[in-house]
Amino acid sequence: MNMKKKLRFWTAKRKKGKRDETGTTLVDGTLRVSCRACGNHPDYGSQACLECLKSAIIAIGEPERIILEKGVETEYSGDAVRIINALAAIESSNWDVSLGGDGPGCAKCGYSMGALREIVWESFPDIDIGGCIGHLDGFMPEKEECRICVNRAYKALARAESSFGAVSDDILRAAYKTVGV
């Protein structure tokens, strides 16, 4: 048998699965994220990486394992993936920007769902929903659609607070398992 045939025999073909626009795939429960075009170091604990992972999970589904590809592959599984899946679920259910208004001034509004989302996530993993609610408390809109948006935002923040509480407990349990406390 010649060498070419041997090599072809051992070359594994990648299974095709769900794929998003960035080439990220979900095959057999493994989410493969290509980080080659990103300027950041692949670390699921960083804000940029977490945003990318949440978006990928929302777009193509929840994985059992995550592999970040950038030179050397970094794999995550277990508690880490379970927590990231939970964060993606929070993102998709609580921060739906369509709940807010869609007028021309809504995108610039500091009290819009998008702006509130940014306030909450910028302090991750220390989430302070109370501070975000405090940000809303001083806002007294004149327009009816703005009042409706603010009411929806309060409800979304209440849902997010309970969801973040559950995820925070998971993060603490995972940390205690890691350090053996």
N, C-alpha and C positions, 0 to 999 in steps of 0.2 A: 504494500500500500504506500502510495507516495505521500509526502508531507502535507500537500495542499488538502488532500481528502481528509487526513487526520484532523487538521485544523478546522475544517468546515464542520466536521462531526462534533467537535467540542464547542463550537461557537453557539451560544444560546441566543435565541431570538427573543426580543422583548415583546411581551404581550401588550396588545393595545387595550387601553382602558379609556375612561373619561379624561379629556384633555381640555385645558382652558387656553386662552389666547397667548399666554406666556410660555406654553409648552409644558406646564406643570401637569402631571398625570396622576391618576388614582387607579392602581392596578392591584387586584388581590389584597385590598386593605392597606396598601402602601402608597402614601402620597410622596411623590418625587418632585421636589421643587428645585428648579435650576436657578442658582444664585449668581451665575457667571456675569450677567449684565448689571448686577447690583454693586454699588460701590461700598456697601457695608460688609462687615464680617458676618458670616452666617451663625447667628446665635438667637435661638427662639426667645430668649429673655430680653432682647433689645426691642425698642419700640418699633423700628422700621421692619424688623424681621417678623414680629408679632402681627403687625398690620398686614403684611404680605401673606402670612400663614392663615390668618382669619379670613381674608378675602378668598384665598384658594379653597378653603374648606367650605365656605358659603357657596362658592361657584360650582364645585364639583363633588362635594360630599365629605363625610367624616371618615378619617383613616384610623387604622389600628397602629400604624407606624408612620413616621415622617422621616424622609431622607432629604437633607439639604445638600445640594451638589455645587461645589465650587472648589475645584482642584481635588481636595480630599472630601469624601462624603462624610457627613455627620448624621448619625441616626438617633432618633428619639422614639421611645415607646413607653408603655405603662402609664404611670401617673402623669408624666409630662404631656403626653398626647391626649389623655382624658381631660386634662385641665384646658389645653388649647381648644379642644372640641367644645368644651363648655363655654369658653370665652367667645368662640365663633357663634355659638347659639345665642348668647346674650346680644352680641352685635347684630345678628340678623333679626331678632325678635323685638328688641327694645329700642333700637335707634333707627327705625325706618324713617328716613327723611321725608317720605311721602305723607307721613302723618301730619307734618307741618304744612304751612301754606306754600303756594307755588307762585306767588306774585313777584314782581320785579325786585322788590326790596327784601324779600325773604332770604335770599342767598347772602346778603350783606348783614342781616340782623344778628346781633350778638346774643340773642335769645332763641335763635332757631334751633331745631333738632340737631343740625350739623355742628353748630357752635357749642351746644351743650355736650355733645358727644366728645368733642375735642377737649373740653374742660375735664370731663371725667377720665378719659384715657391718658391725659398728659401726666397724671400722677401715679399711673399703674406701676407697681402692683399695690400701692397704697391708694385705694379708692375712697374718695370722700364725696359721697352723694350729697351729704348735708351741705357741703360748700357750694355745690351746684344748685341745690334747692335755694340756698341763701342768695345766689346770683339771680335767680328768678323772682324771689320775693319782692324785690324793689321795683319790678317792672309792671307798670300800669298802662297797658295799651289802650288806645282810643278806638281802634278799628275792631269790629266784631270778629273778623277772621283771625286777628292777632290774639284776641282773648281765647278763641277756640284752640289755637295753636299752643298757647301757654297752658291751658287745661290739659291738653294731650301730653304736653311735656312733663307736667307734674305726675301724670299717671305712668308715663314711661319711666320716669326716675324712680317711682315707687317700685315698679316691677324690677328695674335694674338693681335697686338696692337689695332686694331679697335674693336675686340671682347672684350678685357679687358676694353676698354673705355666704352662700353655699360654696362658691368657688374659693373664697378666701379660706374657708374651713378645709377644703381639699388641699390647698397649697400648704397650709400649716401641717396637716397630717403627712403629706409627702415629704416635707422638710424634716419632720421628726423621724420618719422612717430612714431618711438619708443619713442623718447624723447619729441615729441610734438612741434617741432619747425615749 
